[in-house]
Amino acid sequence: NFPLDEEDRTFHLGARKGEISNRILSVGDASRAELLSQAFLRPFPNGDPVFNMVSSRGFSVTTGVVGESNTEVSIVTTLMGLANMDFVVREARAVIEG
């Protein structure tokens, strides 16, 4: 049980089930996250584009696939500080399956 809003999104990260992969690369800076996502993430094999969102609290989530195996990966910003990392870990776990 984790508090979710009326759209089933977490409060800080702003994510809901299906938007974050169970494989996460966390980075502190949003520009670094964008650089990594542009360099490595591709659209999904079914034609869906790379998913990208920024929460009202400034956290960003970008999810796509990498490699020949089309492994799903999310790049998530933690911003600065231990408290923000705690938000990312706990809220991501609340909406990740697997």
C-alpha positions as a LaTeX table, in Angstrom:
\begin{tabular}{lrrr}
\hline
Residue & $x$ (\AA) & $y$ (\AA) & $z$ (\AA) \\
\hline
Asn1 & 0.00 & 0.00 & 0.00 \\
Phe2 & 1.48 & 3.26 & $-1.18$ \\
Pro3 & $-0.42$ & 6.55 & $-1.46$ \\
Leu4 & $-1.43$ & 7.31 & $-5.05$ \\
Asp5 & $-3.42$ & 10.18 & $-6.51$ \\
Glu6 & $-6.73$ & 9.91 & $-8.40$ \\
Glu7 & $-4.82$ & 8.88 & $-11.58$ \\
Asp8 & $-2.90$ & 6.16 & $-9.65$ \\
Arg9 & 0.30 & 8.22 & $-9.83$ \\
Thr10 & 2.84 & 8.49 & $-7.03$ \\
Phe11 & 3.05 & 11.88 & $-5.32$ \\
His12 & 6.65 & 12.96 & $-6.07$ \\
Leu13 & 7.80 & 10.84 & $-9.00$ \\
Gly14 & 4.41 & 11.17 & $-10.72$ \\
Ala15 & 4.59 & 7.70 & $-12.24$ \\
Arg16 & 2.05 & 4.91 & $-12.49$ \\
Lys17 & 2.23 & 1.23 & $-13.36$ \\
Gly18 & 3.68 & 0.53 & $-16.79$ \\
Glu19 & 5.69 & 3.75 & $-17.05$ \\
Ile20 & 8.86 & 2.59 & $-15.28$ \\
Ser21 & 10.85 & $-0.51$ & $-16.19$ \\
Asn22 & 12.19 & $-2.83$ & $-13.52$ \\
Arg23 & 15.65 & $-1.92$ & $-14.91$ \\
Ile24 & 16.49 & 1.64 & $-13.86$ \\
Leu25 & 19.47 & 3.88 & $-14.44$ \\
Ser26 & 19.26 & 6.73 & $-11.95$ \\
Val27 & 21.06 & 10.02 & $-12.51$ \\
Gly28 & 21.03 & 13.24 & $-10.52$ \\
Asp29 & 20.87 & 15.74 & $-13.34$ \\
Ala30 & 18.05 & 16.09 & $-15.88$ \\
Ser31 & 20.41 & 17.12 & $-18.68$ \\
Arg32 & 22.49 & 13.98 & $-18.09$ \\
Ala33 & 19.33 & 11.87 & $-18.19$ \\
Glu34 & 18.38 & 13.45 & $-21.52$ \\
Leu35 & 21.86 & 12.86 & $-22.92$ \\
Leu36 & 21.78 & 9.18 & $-21.92$ \\
Ser37 & 18.26 & 8.63 & $-23.22$ \\
Gln38 & 19.12 & 10.16 & $-26.59$ \\
Ala39 & 22.28 & 8.07 & $-26.83$ \\
Phe40 & 20.87 & 4.69 & $-25.79$ \\
Leu41 & 17.07 & 4.42 & $-25.71$ \\
Arg42 & 15.07 & 3.43 & $-28.78$ \\
Pro43 & 11.32 & 3.13 & $-29.40$ \\
Phe44 & 9.61 & $-0.12$ & $-28.43$ \\
Pro45 & 9.48 & $-2.98$ & $-30.97$ \\
Asn46 & 5.66 & $-2.67$ & $-31.16$ \\
Gly47 & 6.06 & 0.88 & $-32.52$ \\
Asp48 & 5.36 & 2.76 & $-29.28$ \\
Pro49 & 7.68 & 5.76 & $-28.90$ \\
Val50 & 10.14 & 6.25 & $-26.06$ \\
Phe51 & 8.10 & 7.28 & $-23.02$ \\
Asn52 & 9.10 & 10.57 & $-21.40$ \\
Met53 & 7.49 & 12.54 & $-18.57$ \\
Val54 & 8.44 & 15.14 & $-15.98$ \\
Ser55 & 6.55 & 15.23 & $-12.69$ \\
Ser56 & 5.26 & 18.39 & $-11.05$ \\
Arg57 & 8.13 & 17.97 & $-8.57$ \\
Gly58 & 10.80 & 17.96 & $-11.30$ \\
Phe59 & 11.59 & 14.23 & $-11.48$ \\
Ser60 & 11.89 & 12.87 & $-15.01$ \\
Val61 & 11.25 & 9.34 & $-16.27$ \\
Thr62 & 12.27 & 8.15 & $-19.72$ \\
Thr63 & 11.60 & 4.53 & $-20.74$ \\
Gly64 & 12.58 & 2.75 & $-23.94$ \\
Val65 & 14.57 & $-0.26$ & $-25.10$ \\
Val66 & 18.31 & $-0.87$ & $-25.52$ \\
Gly67 & 20.45 & $-3.42$ & $-27.30$ \\
Glu68 & 19.64 & $-6.12$ & $-29.80$ \\
Ser69 & 17.59 & $-7.92$ & $-27.15$ \\
Asn70 & 15.25 & $-4.90$ & $-26.84$ \\
Thr71 & 15.70 & $-4.81$ & $-23.07$ \\
Glu72 & 13.35 & $-2.28$ & $-21.47$ \\
Val73 & 15.19 & 0.35 & $-19.40$ \\
Ser74 & 14.12 & 3.52 & $-17.59$ \\
Ile75 & 16.32 & 6.52 & $-16.92$ \\
Val76 & 15.08 & 8.38 & $-13.84$ \\
Thr77 & 16.38 & 11.61 & $-12.35$ \\
Thr78 & 16.91 & 11.71 & $-8.60$ \\
Leu79 & 17.80 & 15.41 & $-8.50$ \\
Met80 & 19.90 & 16.20 & $-5.41$ \\
Gly81 & 20.02 & 14.71 & $-1.95$ \\
Leu82 & 19.30 & 11.53 & $-0.09$ \\
Ala83 & 15.64 & 12.41 & 0.50 \\
Asn84 & 15.00 & 12.64 & $-3.25$ \\
Met85 & 16.72 & 9.31 & $-3.85$ \\
Asp86 & 14.46 & 7.83 & $-1.18$ \\
Phe87 & 11.39 & 9.18 & $-3.01$ \\
Val88 & 12.58 & 7.66 & $-6.28$ \\
Val89 & 13.32 & 4.22 & $-4.83$ \\
Arg90 & 10.14 & 3.89 & $-2.76$ \\
Glu91 & 7.79 & 5.36 & $-5.35$ \\
Ala92 & 9.31 & 3.42 & $-8.25$ \\
Arg93 & 8.95 & 0.18 & $-6.29$ \\
Ala94 & 5.27 & 0.99 & $-5.72$ \\
Val95 & 4.55 & 1.03 & $-9.48$ \\
Ile96 & 6.99 & $-1.55$ & $-10.88$ \\
Glu97 & 5.95 & $-5.11$ & $-11.55$ \\
Gly98 & 8.57 & $-7.83$ & $-11.65$ \\
\hline
\end{tabular}
